[in-house]
Amino acid sequence: MTEGEKTRLIAWSNEMRNVHERLRKALRVTQEAIAAGDPAEPAARATCCCSATGSVLP
């Protein structure tokens, strides 16, 4: 594995950890809203940009 491949792998791992944390937070907020009986709001799609690769996902 080259140094560049290692760097990309580390960046990808960090990005996935960040995404996973945001998903856990969103789930927690949703579960709290449901438990409180708050009305549901429509989900919005956010644009995600991977800082490691510069790619943008819809």
C-alpha distances in whole Angstrom, upper triangle without the diagonal:
4,7,8,6,7,10,11,10,12,15,15,16,18,20,20,22,24,25,26,28,30,31,32,34,36,36,38,40,41,42,44,46,47,48,50,52,50,50,47,46,44,41,39,36,34,31,28,26,22,22,18,18,22,23,26,27,31
4,5,5,6,9,10,11,12,14,15,17,19,20,21,23,25,26,27,29,30,31,33,35,36,37,39,41,42,43,45,47,48,49,51,52,51,51,48,47,45,41,39,36,34,31,28,25,21,21,17,17,20,22,25,27,31
4,5,5,6,9,10,11,12,14,15,17,18,20,21,23,24,26,27,29,30,32,33,35,36,38,39,41,42,44,45,47,48,50,51,50,50,47,45,44,40,38,35,32,30,26,24,20,19,15,16,19,21,24,26,30
4,5,5,6,9,10,10,12,14,15,16,18,20,21,22,24,26,27,28,30,32,33,34,36,38,39,40,42,43,45,46,48,49,48,48,45,43,41,37,35,32,30,27,23,20,17,16,12,12,16,17,21,23,27
4,5,5,6,9,10,10,12,14,15,16,18,20,21,22,24,26,27,28,30,31,33,34,36,37,38,40,42,43,45,46,48,46,46,43,41,40,36,34,31,29,26,22,20,16,16,12,12,16,17,20,22,26
4,5,5,6,9,10,10,12,14,15,17,18,20,21,23,25,26,27,29,30,31,33,35,36,37,39,41,42,43,45,47,45,46,42,41,40,36,34,31,29,27,23,21,17,16,12,14,17,19,22,23,27
4,5,5,6,9,10,11,12,14,15,17,18,20,21,23,24,26,27,29,30,32,33,35,36,38,39,41,42,44,45,44,44,41,39,38,34,32,29,27,24,21,18,14,13,9,11,14,16,19,21,25
4,5,5,6,8,10,10,12,14,15,16,18,20,21,22,24,26,27,28,30,32,33,34,36,37,39,40,42,43,42,42,38,37,35,31,29,26,24,21,18,15,12,11,7,8,12,13,16,18,22
4,5,5,6,9,10,10,12,14,15,16,18,20,21,22,24,26,27,28,30,31,33,35,36,37,39,41,42,41,41,38,36,35,31,30,26,24,22,19,17,13,13,10,11,14,15,18,19,22
4,5,5,6,9,10,11,12,14,15,17,19,20,21,23,24,26,27,29,30,31,33,35,36,37,39,41,39,40,37,36,35,31,29,27,24,22,19,17,13,12,9,12,15,16,19,20,23
4,5,5,6,9,10,11,12,14,15,17,18,20,21,23,24,26,27,29,30,32,33,35,36,38,39,38,38,35,33,32,28,27,24,21,19,15,13,9,8,6,8,11,13,15,17,20
4,5,5,6,9,10,10,12,14,15,16,18,20,21,22,24,26,27,28,30,32,33,34,36,37,36,36,33,31,30,26,25,22,19,17,14,12,9,9,7,8,11,12,14,14,18
4,5,5,6,9,10,10,12,14,15,16,18,20,21,22,24,26,27,29,30,31,33,35,36,35,35,32,31,30,26,25,23,21,19,16,15,11,12,10,12,15,15,17,17,20
4,5,5,6,9,10,11,13,14,15,17,19,20,21,23,24,26,27,29,30,32,33,35,33,34,31,30,29,26,24,22,19,18,15,13,10,10,9,12,14,15,16,17,20
4,5,5,6,9,10,11,12,14,15,17,18,20,21,23,24,26,27,29,30,32,33,31,32,29,27,26,22,21,18,16,15,11,10,7,8,7,10,11,12,13,13,16
4,5,5,6,9,10,10,12,14,15,16,18,20,21,22,24,26,27,28,30,31,30,30,27,26,25,21,20,18,16,15,12,12,9,11,10,12,14,14,14,14,16
4,5,5,6,9,10,10,12,14,15,16,18,20,21,23,24,26,27,29,30,29,30,27,26,26,22,21,20,18,17,14,14,12,13,13,15,17,17,17,17,19
4,5,5,6,9,10,11,12,14,15,17,18,20,21,23,24,26,27,29,27,28,25,24,24,20,19,17,15,15,12,12,10,11,12,14,15,16,15,15,17
4,5,5,6,9,10,11,12,14,15,16,18,20,21,23,24,26,27,25,26,23,22,21,17,16,14,12,12,9,11,10,12,13,14,15,14,14,13,14
4,5,5,6,9,10,10,12,14,15,16,18,20,21,22,24,26,25,25,22,22,21,18,18,16,15,16,13,14,13,15,16,18,18,18,17,16,17
4,5,5,6,9,10,11,12,14,15,17,18,20,21,23,24,23,24,22,21,21,18,18,17,16,17,14,15,15,16,17,19,20,20,19,18,19
4,5,5,6,9,10,11,12,14,15,17,18,20,21,23,21,22,19,18,18,15,14,14,12,13,12,14,14,15,17,19,19,18,17,16,16
4,5,5,6,9,10,10,12,14,15,16,18,20,21,20,20,17,17,16,13,14,13,12,14,12,15,15,17,19,20,20,19,18,16,16
4,5,5,6,9,10,10,12,14,15,16,18,20,19,20,18,18,18,16,16,16,16,18,16,18,18,20,21,23,23,23,21,19,20
4,5,5,6,9,10,11,12,14,15,16,18,17,18,17,16,17,15,15,16,15,17,16,18,19,20,22,24,24,23,22,20,20
4,5,5,6,9,10,11,12,14,15,17,15,16,13,13,13,11,12,13,13,15,15,18,19,21,23,24,24,23,20,18,18
4,5,5,6,9,10,11,12,14,15,14,15,13,14,14,12,14,15,15,18,18,21,21,23,25,26,26,25,23,21,20
4,5,5,6,9,10,11,12,14,14,16,14,15,17,15,17,18,18,21,20,23,23,25,27,28,28,28,26,24,23
4,6,5,6,9,10,11,12,11,13,11,12,14,13,15,16,17,20,20,22,24,25,27,29,28,28,25,23,22
4,5,5,6,9,10,11,9,10,9,10,12,11,13,15,16,20,20,23,24,27,29,30,29,28,25,23,22
4,5,5,6,9,10,10,12,11,13,15,14,17,19,20,23,23,26,27,29,31,32,32,31,28,26,25
4,5,5,6,9,9,11,11,13,16,16,18,21,21,25,25,28,29,30,32,34,33,32,30,28,27
4,5,5,6,5,8,8,10,13,14,16,19,20,24,24,27,29,31,33,34,34,32,30,28,26
4,5,5,6,8,8,11,14,14,18,20,22,25,26,29,31,33,35,36,35,34,31,29,27
4,5,8,11,11,15,17,18,21,23,25,28,29,32,33,35,37,38,38,36,34,32,30
4,6,9,11,14,17,18,21,24,25,29,29,32,34,36,38,39,39,37,35,33,31
4,6,9,12,15,17,20,23,25,29,30,33,35,37,39,40,39,38,35,33,31
4,6,9,13,14,17,21,22,26,27,30,32,34,37,38,37,35,32,30,28
4,7,10,12,15,19,21,25,26,30,32,34,37,38,36,35,31,29,26
4,7,9,12,15,18,21,23,27,29,31,34,34,33,31,28,25,23
4,6,9,13,15,19,21,24,27,29,32,32,30,29,25,23,20
4,6,10,13,16,18,22,25,27,30,30,28,26,23,20,17
4,7,9,13,15,19,21,24,26,26,25,23,19,17,14
4,6,10,12,16,19,21,24,24,22,20,16,14,11
4,7,9,13,16,18,21,20,19,16,13,10,8
4,6,10,13,15,18,18,16,14,11,9,7
4,7,10,12,15,15,12,11,7,6,5
4,7,9,12,12,10,8,6,5,7
4,6,9,8,6,6,4,6,9
4,5,6,5,5,6,8,11
4,6,5,7,9,11,15
4,6,8,11,13,17
4,5,9,11,15
4,7,10,13
4,7,10
4,7
4
